[in-house]
Amino acid sequence: MLRGGSTVVEIDIEAINVEIRGRYVHGKEEGRRFVSIPWALSQFKEKLGFTPYPGTLNVKVDELSSLRLVRKHLDGAVKIVPPSRSYCLGLCFKAVFEGGEPCAVVIPLVKGYYTDIVEVIAPVELRKHFKLREGDRVKVNVEVPIKRVKGLKAVIFDIDGTIFDNVKLFYRSFNEALRSFKLDTLPLDRLKRELSLGKSLTEILSNHAPSDLIEELYEEINVVYKSLIEEGIRPLKGVRKALNFVKSHKILIGAATGSDVSAEELEDLLSRSGVAEYFDVVVTRRDVKRGKPYPDIIWKCIELLGVEKEGCVYVGDSAIDVRTGKAAGISTISVLTGVGALEDLIYEEPDLIIDNLGELPSRIAL
């Protein structure tokens, strides 16, 4: 199920028109099968306002920049939610085909999906209705909702995978420790998923190592990780741009991390990375009784900032960050620079999803 949650910061939505031009190409019938599934069919009718013809029209896009613009705003799409994760999640944008026929562009969230093709559904069979032949040029005008947060008093940032590019460092530390004990290593995607769901290092190790080695592995991972951090760690793409923008508009900035470090250690890391001056407050797991997904670190951060929660938003890279923000009763923004996969984050329903923090200024309405 998609996870709901009340939005307390106002969300401003502006719909823009994106024109996609391309050529009609034959598909492989996957769209026909998806559109015909009863649970998908009922949602199309309810959420799009029409019952689609059982099939899709494939359009090979000329200018990929137009498709990239649509994909940048998947957080505003209509969601076709499967009954289980064994099916793919479908994202739809209302559209108009060839200037007159109501339709929708469907983007299935599956690995390896085309980067240059869009699938179009409509109440009629578009191919016959417009007498299309393979290679004919077509135009689709897509309505893309752009969501922005409004009325911000404070932005609270997660750290790992949000401010700092340390996910690969942790992955390297984790697997170096496993190799040192002659244990099988863990694929990056799997490790990222477990971290995104909020599993602790001990919990992850308990699934992949003998119980009598967990304590030693834990210590070894931390030793290697800290040595890598000491060598230097950089803020992620767009971090300084976002922090500069927020600070320049007199919006308070806090850090709330679930990492088991002291506030002093985190402040030192922020300082060595040249971003400490932006943060008004820093809170870590050691400052509160309960860790994520309990809201304690966010509540503590809000308390120290001296603002009401209604004006706050939590920005993080994982599913557990979204759950923590919602538990605290504040709005959430997910960023795709850390451990959270797009599909997992969409299921959590944050208020916004952005590729990196450099996009944050354009998603704040002043």
C-alpha positions in Angstrom: 0.0 0.0 0.0 1.0 3.6 -0.5 1.7 5.3 2.8 -0.4 8.4 3.3 0.3 11.3 5.7 -1.0 14.8 6.3 0.9 17.6 4.7 1.4 20.5 7.0 3.5 22.8 4.8 1.4 24.1 2.0 2.0 22.4 -1.4 1.7 24.8 -4.4 0.9 23.0 -7.7 1.5 24.6 -11.1 0.6 22.6 -14.2 2.8 23.2 -17.2 2.3 21.9 -20.8 5.1 19.8 -22.2 4.9 19.0 -25.9 6.3 15.6 -26.9 6.8 15.0 -30.6 7.9 11.7 -32.1 7.1 8.8 -34.4 4.5 6.0 -33.9 6.3 2.6 -33.5 5.0 -0.9 -32.9 5.2 -2.2 -29.4 5.6 -5.6 -27.8 2.1 -5.9 -26.4 3.2 -5.4 -22.8 1.0 -2.2 -22.6 -2.0 -4.1 -23.7 -1.6 -6.7 -21.0 -1.1 -4.0 -18.3 -4.0 -1.9 -19.3 -6.3 -5.0 -19.3 -5.5 -6.0 -15.8 -8.7 -5.5 -13.7 -7.1 -3.6 -10.8 -5.2 -1.3 -13.3 -8.3 -0.8 -15.4 -10.5 0.3 -12.5 -7.8 2.8 -11.4 -7.4 4.3 -14.8 -11.2 4.9 -14.9 -11.3 6.4 -11.4 -8.2 8.5 -11.6 -8.0 9.5 -15.2 -11.7 9.8 -15.9 -11.9 7.4 -18.8 -11.8 3.7 -19.6 -8.8 3.1 -21.8 -8.9 1.1 -25.0 -7.0 -2.2 -24.2 -3.7 -1.3 -25.6 -1.1 1.5 -25.8 0.3 3.6 -28.6 4.1 3.7 -28.5 5.8 7.0 -29.4 9.6 7.2 -30.1 10.5 10.6 -28.8 12.4 13.1 -30.9 13.7 15.5 -28.3 14.6 13.6 -25.1 14.8 16.9 -23.1 11.0 17.0 -23.2 10.7 13.5 -21.8 13.3 14.2 -19.2 11.3 17.2 -18.0 8.2 15.0 -17.6 10.3 12.4 -15.6 11.7 15.1 -13.3 8.2 15.6 -11.9 7.1 12.0 -11.3 6.0 13.1 -7.8 3.1 14.9 -9.5 1.9 11.9 -11.5 -1.3 9.9 -11.1 -0.3 6.6 -9.5 -1.7 3.3 -10.6 -0.9 1.1 -7.6 -0.7 -2.7 -7.9 -2.1 -5.0 -5.2 1.4 -6.3 -4.5 5.0 -5.4 -5.3 5.2 -8.4 -7.7 3.6 -6.0 -10.3 5.1 -2.8 -11.4 3.9 0.7 -10.3 2.5 2.8 -13.1 2.7 6.6 -13.3 0.4 8.6 -15.5 0.2 12.1 -16.8 -3.0 13.5 -18.4 -2.5 14.6 -21.9 -4.0 15.4 -25.3 -3.1 13.5 -28.5 -2.8 15.4 -31.7 -4.5 18.5 -30.3 -7.9 17.0 -29.6 -8.1 13.5 -28.2 -7.9 13.1 -24.3 -5.3 10.6 -23.3 -2.6 9.8 -20.8 1.1 9.1 -20.9 2.0 6.0 -18.9 5.4 5.4 -17.4 5.8 2.0 -15.8 8.5 1.8 -13.1 10.4 -1.2 -14.3 14.2 -1.7 -14.6 15.5 -1.3 -18.1 12.4 0.5 -19.4 12.9 2.5 -22.6 14.4 6.0 -22.1 13.2 7.2 -25.5 9.6 5.8 -25.8 6.4 6.9 -24.1 3.2 4.8 -24.0 -0.1 6.5 -24.6 -3.5 5.3 -23.5 -6.9 6.8 -24.6 -10.6 5.9 -24.7 -10.2 5.0 -28.4 -7.7 3.0 -30.4 -5.5 5.9 -31.4 -3.8 4.0 -34.2 -7.1 3.4 -36.1 -8.8 6.6 -35.0 -5.9 8.7 -36.6 -5.2 6.1 -39.3 -1.5 5.9 -38.2 1.1 3.8 -39.9 4.5 2.8 -38.5 6.8 5.9 -38.6 4.0 8.5 -38.8 4.8 11.7 -36.8 2.6 12.4 -33.8 2.3 15.0 -31.1 1.3 14.6 -27.4 0.7 17.6 -25.1 1.4 16.4 -21.5 0.0 18.2 -18.5 2.8 18.1 -15.9 2.0 19.2 -12.3 5.0 20.9 -10.7 4.9 20.7 -6.9 6.5 23.3 -4.6 6.6 23.7 -0.9 5.3 27.0 0.4 5.5 28.9 3.8 8.8 27.3 5.0 10.3 28.4 8.3 12.9 25.7 8.5 14.4 22.9 6.4 15.8 19.9 8.3 18.3 17.7 6.4 19.2 14.1 6.8 23.0 13.7 6.4 24.1 10.4 4.9 23.2 10.2 1.2 21.5 13.6 1.4 24.3 16.0 2.3 27.3 13.7 1.9 28.2 11.2 -0.8 29.1 8.5 1.7 27.0 5.5 0.6 29.7 4.0 -1.5 32.2 4.5 1.3 30.0 2.6 3.6 29.5 -0.1 1.0 33.3 -0.4 0.6 33.7 -0.6 4.4 31.0 -3.2 4.7 32.4 -5.6 2.1 36.0 -5.1 3.1 35.0 -6.3 6.5 33.1 -9.3 5.1 36.1 -10.2 2.9 38.5 -10.0 5.8 36.4 -12.8 7.5 36.2 -14.7 4.2 32.4 -14.1 3.9 30.4 -13.4 0.8 30.0 -9.7 0.0 26.7 -8.0 -0.4 25.6 -6.3 -3.7 25.3 -2.5 -3.5 21.6 -2.5 -4.5 20.7 -4.9 -1.7 22.7 -3.0 0.9 21.1 0.3 -0.2 17.6 -1.2 0.1 18.2 -2.5 3.6 19.6 0.9 4.7 16.7 2.7 3.1 14.2 0.6 5.1 16.0 1.7 8.3 17.8 -1.5 9.2 20.7 -1.0 11.6 24.1 -2.3 10.9 23.6 -5.1 13.4 20.4 -6.1 11.8 21.9 -6.2 8.3 24.9 -8.2 9.6 22.6 -10.7 11.4 21.2 -11.7 8.0 24.5 -12.1 6.3 27.0 -13.4 8.9 27.3 -15.9 11.7 26.1 -14.5 15.0 29.4 -15.1 16.7 31.2 -12.8 14.2 28.7 -9.9 14.3 30.4 -7.9 17.0 33.8 -8.2 15.4 32.4 -7.3 12.0 30.6 -4.3 13.4 33.9 -3.0 14.9 35.8 -3.7 11.7 33.3 -1.9 9.5 33.4 1.2 11.7 37.2 1.3 11.7 37.4 1.1 8.0 34.6 3.6 7.5 36.0 6.2 9.8 39.4 5.9 8.1 37.8 6.5 4.7 35.9 9.5 6.1 39.1 10.9 7.5 40.6 10.8 4.0 37.9 13.3 3.0 34.3 13.3 2.0 32.6 15.8 -0.3 29.1 17.3 -0.2 26.8 15.9 -2.9 26.0 17.7 -6.1 23.8 20.7 -5.5 24.2 20.8 -1.7 25.9 24.2 -1.6 23.4 25.7 -4.1 20.5 24.5 -1.9 22.0 25.6 1.4 22.9 29.0 -0.1 19.3 29.5 -1.4 17.6 28.4 1.9 19.9 30.6 4.0 19.7 33.6 1.8 15.9 33.6 2.3 16.2 33.5 6.0 14.9 30.0 6.4 16.4 28.1 9.3 18.5 25.0 8.6 18.8 21.9 10.8 20.6 18.6 10.6 18.9 15.5 12.0 20.8 12.2 11.4 20.1 8.7 12.6 23.9 8.0 12.6 25.4 6.9 15.9 27.8 9.8 16.2 28.0 12.7 18.6 26.9 16.2 17.6 30.5 17.3 18.0 31.7 14.7 15.5 29.0 15.7 13.0 29.8 19.4 13.4 33.5 18.6 12.8 32.6 16.7 9.6 30.4 19.6 8.4 33.2 22.0 9.2 35.9 20.1 7.3 33.6 19.9 4.3 33.0 23.6 4.3 29.2 23.6 5.0 29.0 24.0 8.8 28.2 27.7 8.6 24.8 27.0 7.1 23.5 24.8 9.9 21.7 26.5 12.9 21.2 23.2 14.7 22.7 19.7 14.6 21.0 16.6 16.2 22.2 13.0 16.1 20.9 9.6 17.2 22.9 10.1 20.5 20.8 13.1 21.4 17.5 11.3 21.7 16.1 8.2 23.3 14.6 6.6 20.1 16.0 6.5 16.6 14.2 6.5 13.2 11.4 5.9 12.3 10.4 7.5 15.7 10.2 11.2 15.3 12.4 12.1 18.3 15.4 13.5 16.3 13.1 15.8 14.2 11.2 17.0 17.3 14.5 17.7 19.1 15.7 19.6 16.1 12.5 21.7 15.8 12.7 22.4 19.5 16.2 23.7 19.2 15.4 25.7 16.1 12.6 27.4 18.1 9.9 27.1 15.3 6.5 25.4 15.0 6.5 22.1 13.1 3.9 23.5 10.7 6.6 25.4 8.9 9.1 22.6 8.7 10.1 20.1 6.1 12.4 17.1 6.4 14.7 16.2 3.4 16.2 12.7 3.2 17.3 10.0 0.8 15.5 6.9 2.2 12.1 5.4 2.9 12.8 5.6 6.6 13.4 9.3 6.3 9.9 9.8 4.8 8.4 7.7 7.6 10.3 9.6 10.3 9.1 13.0 8.9 5.5 11.8 8.7 5.7 10.5 12.3 6.9 13.9 13.3 3.9 15.5 11.6 5.9 17.5 9.0 6.2 17.5 5.3 8.9 15.4 3.5 11.1 15.7 0.5 13.0 12.7 -0.9 16.2 13.1 -2.8 17.6 10.4 -5.2 21.2 10.7 -4.2 21.4 8.0 -1.5 20.0 4.6 -0.6 16.4 5.1 -1.6 15.2 3.7 -5.0 12.6 5.8 -6.8 9.9 3.1 -6.7 10.4 2.5 -3.0 10.2 6.3 -2.3 7.1 6.7 -4.4 5.4 4.1 -2.3 6.1 6.1 0.8 4.5 9.2 -0.7 6.7 12.0 0.2 5.4 15.4 -0.7 8.2 16.0 -3.3 10.9 13.9 -5.0 13.9 15.5 -6.5 17.0 14.1 -8.3 19.5 16.1 -6.2 19.6 19.0 -3.8 20.4 21.4 -6.6 16.8 21.1 -7.6 15.5 22.2 -4.2 15.5 26.0 -4.9 13.2 25.5 -7.9 10.8 23.5 -5.7 10.4 26.1 -3.0 7.7 28.8 -3.4 8.6 32.0 -1.7 
